[in-house]
C-alpha cells in the first residue's frame, strides 16, 4: 500500500501545480473570470484538505530518493511560449487525473475514481477554451485605432490593393475586405493580394461575410452581420486562432453577439451613412452603453469622419471603422493619417 500512496501523493501534487498554472493564465493573461473560477473550484475540490489522508501520504513521501528527480526529458524546449506552457500543463493535469483515476480503483483506496474521470473530461474542454482564447488574444489586442473597410462598391472603380496600401501607409491597423457584388473567383484573387499586403505591414486582415474566403486566404478573422452565418456556427469552422467580429445595431444585439462568442463587436450605424442601404442609426448613446457593458473590443462604424470622430472616441470605443471617409477621399493616405491623428489625440 505504501507505494500506491506515493503514486497518489505525487499525482495530487502534480495536479495541483498544473491547475494553478492554468488558473493563473486564465486570470492574469486571458482575464476570463468564468474559466478562472472553474479552474479554482476544480483545484479545491480535487486537492481539498483531508487531514487523515494527507498525513498518510506525507508518511510515505520520499522526494530525496525519487529516481524521477534526475531524469531529463530529451527534446524539451529551453524557451517556451505561453501556448506551450498552457498545453504542457494541461497534459500534466490530464495525465495526473488518469493515474489517480486508475489507482483509486485499487481495493481500500480512500478516493473516488469517478470524480477524477469526470474532471479529466472537463479539462479537455477547458484546455481548448483556454488555448483558443490565448491564440486569439494578440489579434484582439491589436483591434485599436483605425479600421478601414475596403468596400468594392464604395471604391467606385479604384484599385483595392492600391487604396488599401495607401490606408496602411496612413496608419490603418486593420483592413477588412467587404464585397457584395463580385464573383467569388475574382474576389479570391483580391483577397489573396490584400492578405499578402497586410502580412508585409503587420496589419490585421479581416474578411466580411465569406467564411470560405477567410479559410482560403488564411485571413486573421471573419466579420459577420446580423443576416450572415451565425457566430456559433462560424466558430466551429474557423481555425482556433482566428477572430470573429459581429455587427450590432442595438444594445441587445451587442450582448447577444458577445454571448455567442464574438471576439469584437462592430456597433453602428453611429451616424447616417451612404455606404449601406436601409441602415438604422443607433447613435452615440447605444455605443456608450455597449462600451460600458461588454468586455471585448468595440468598433464604432457608420458615418464617422473628421468632424465627429472625437465624440465617437470619447464613448470608450476601442477602434473606429470607416469606409467613405477614406475610400472616397482625394488622397486615401492623407485622409487616413488625419483620422489616425485625431484618434491618437
N, C-alpha and C positions, 0 to 999 in steps of 0.2 A: 504493500500500500504506500510506503514512503516514496517510491519512485513515481507512482502515479500522482501523488500530491505535489511533487516537484514540477511535474508537467503542468498541473493546474496553476500553480503559483507563477511559473514562467509565462504562461499564456495570458493569465489575467493581467500581469504587468505589461506585457506587450500590447494587449487590447486597450488598456487604459492610456498608454502612451500614444498609440496610433489615433485613438479617438480624440485625444486632446489636440494633436496637431491639426486634424481635420476641423475641429471646433474653432481653433484659432484662425484658420484660413477663412472659414465661413463668417466669422465675426469681424476680423481685422482687415481682411483683403476684399472679400465679396460684399460685406456689410449686409448679410441676409439674416434677419432676426429669426425667421422660421426655421431655417436649416441649423442655425446656431443652437436654438432651443432643442431641436430634435436630437442633435448630437450630444448635447449636455445631458438630456434626460436619459439617453441610451447609456452614456458613460456611468451615470449614477446608479441606474437600475442593474447594469451588468456587473459592476465592480463595487457594489454597495458594501458598506461596513458590516461584517458578520464576524464579531469578535472570536467566537469559538473556532470558526473555520480559519480565520486569519492567524490565530495562534498556532493551529496545527500546520498551516502552510509555512509559517516562519520557522517552525521547529525543524523542518526538513530542507530549508533553503541552504544551498551550498555554492554561492557565487564564486568563491575562491577556486574551487576545483571543477568548475563547469568548463568542459572542453570547448564549448561554443565561443568562449571569450577570445580564444586565439585564432579562430577561423577567419579566413579572408575570402571574400566573395570576388571571384575573378570577373573582370569586365565591369565592375561597379564604377559609376561616374564619380570623379572628384568634385565636379561642379554640376549643380542641378538647377533646373528651372522650377518655378512654383508648381507647374503642371507635373513635373517628375516627382516632386515631394508629395503632392496630393495623391498621385497614383500609387506610389510605393507605400504610403501609409494606409491607403485603402486596402491594398493587398495584405499588409501586415494585420490589419483588423480582421479581414476575411479569413486568413489562414488561422489566426488565433481562435476565432469563433468556431471554425471547423474542428480544430483539435479539441477544444472544450466540449463541443457537442458530442464527439465520439467518446472521449474519456468519461464523460458524465454517464454514459450508458453502462459503465462497469458496475458490478454489484457493490452496494453500500456507499456509493458516491453521493455526497450531500449537495448535488447540483441538478438543475432541471435542464436536460438536453434540449427540450423543445424551445426553451427560451433563447438558447444560443442559435438554434436553427432559424428561428424567425428573425433574429437580429441580423443574421448573415444575409438573408434575402433583402432585408431593409437597407443594408449598407450598399448593396449593388445599385439600388435606385439612388441613394444619396450620393454615391460616387459619380454617377452620370450627371446628376443635377449640379454638383459642385464643379465638375470639370467643364461642363458646358458654360456655366456662368464665368468661370475663370478664363476660358479661351476667348470669350466674347468681351471680357472686361476692358481690354486695351482699346478695342474698337469703340465701345460705348463711351469711354473716357475721352475719345477724340472727337465726339459729337459736340463741338463747340464752334463758335464763330459763324462764318457764312457758309451756307449750304446752298449750292447753285443747282437748279434743276434744268437740265438740257432737254427742253421740250421741242420735239420736231416741228410742230405747228407754230409755236412761238418764234422759232428761229427764222421763219419766213424766207427760207432758201439759203440761209447762212450755213456754213460748214460746221457740223457737230464738233469735230476734233479741234478745229481752229478756235472756235469760240470757247470750248472747254479749256483749252490751253491758255487762252487769254485770262479766263476767270481764275485759273490756278496761279498764274503769274501775278495776278492781282491780290491773291491771298485767300482764295476759297479753300476750305478744308474738307469739304465733301462735295462730290459730284454725283448727281442722280440722272440716269437716262430715263426719260418719260416719252413714250411714243404710242399713240392710239391709232396710227394710220398706216405705217409702213408694213411691207411684207416681212415675214419672220426671217427669211434668208438675208435680206438687206439689213435688217435690224441686228442680226447676229454679227455681221461684219463690223457695223458701227460700234456695237458693244465691246467687241474684242479690242478694237483700237482704243476706245476710251479706257478700258481696263489697263492696257499697257501704259497709257499716258499717266493714269493715276498711280500705278505702281512706281513708275520712274520718279514721281514727285511726292511720294509718301502721302497721298491723299486718298480718303475713303471713296470707294466706288459702289454705288447702290443702283439696283435695277428696280424700276417701278413696275409692279403688276406681274411681270412674266417670270414665273418660277423656273421654267425651262431655260431661259436665257441666263438667269442668275447662276444656275448649275453649270451651264455650258461654258460660261466665261470665268467661273470661279470668282464671282463678284464678292465684295465684302458683306453684302447683305441684300435684302429684298424689302421693298416698301409696298404695303397693301392698303387699299382703300376699303370703304365700308361695303362695296359691292364686289370686291375681289375674293380670292380664295381665303377662307378663314385662317387666322393666325395659327391656331392649334394644329391645323392640317399641314400648313406650310412648314411648321417647326419640325414635324416628323420627316419631311422630305429633305430639308436643308442639312448640310453637314453641321456638326455640333458647334463649330466655332463661328458660324455666320449669324449676323444680327438681323432682326426683323423690326421694321417700323410700321406703325399702324396709324391711319388717319382718323381724326376725331373732329366732329363738328359741334359737339356738345360735351358737357362735363360727364354725363353718364356714359357716352361712347368712349371717352378717355379712360374712365375707370374700368370699363369692360375690356378694352384693349390691353391695359396693364395686367389685368387678371388672366387674360388669355395667353400671356407670355410675351408680349411685345417688349423689345429692348429699348425703344424710344417711341414717343408719340408726336405725330405732326398735328398740331392744333390749328384749325382755321376753317373758314377764311376770317382773318382778323379784320380786314377791310374789304370793300368791294374790289373785285378784280375782273379783268377781261380774259385771263388765262384759262378759266374754266366756265362752262355754261351751267346755268341753274344752280349757282353756288349760294349757300346760306352763310350770312355773316354772323359769326358768334361774338366777335368783339374782344376787347381787352379784358373785360370782366370775367369771361369764361377762361381765357388764357391764364389770368392771375389765379383763379380758383384751382385750375389744374396744376400749375406750378407749385402751389402750396400744399397739394394733396398727394400727388404721386411721387415715388422715389426713383423714377427713371428719368432720363433726359427728355426735355420738352422742346420741340422745334416749332416755332411760330411760322405760319405761312399765310399768304393771301393779301395782295395789295400793299405789301411792305416796300417802302422806298426811303430815300434820304430824308424826307420831311417827317416821317413818323417812326423811324427805326429806334430812335431814342426811347420813345414811350413804350415800345414793344419790349426792349431790353429791361426796362425798369420793372416789368412784371415778374422778372426772375427766370425768363426763358433761357435755356442753355444755348440755343442756336436760332438763327433766322434763315428761312428758306425763301429764295426769290426766283422769279422767272423773268418777267418783263423788265424789271429794274436793271438786269444785266444783259439779257439776250437782245433787247431792242434798243440798247444804248448805242450811241455812235461809236464808242470805244468800250467794249465789254471789260477790258482790263482796267481802265481808269474808273469805270463805274463800280467794279468790284473793290478796287483799292479804296475808294471813297466810303463805301458801305462798311468795309472792314475797319477803317479808321474810326468811324462813328461807333461801331460795336466796341472797339477796344477802349474808347473813352468811358 
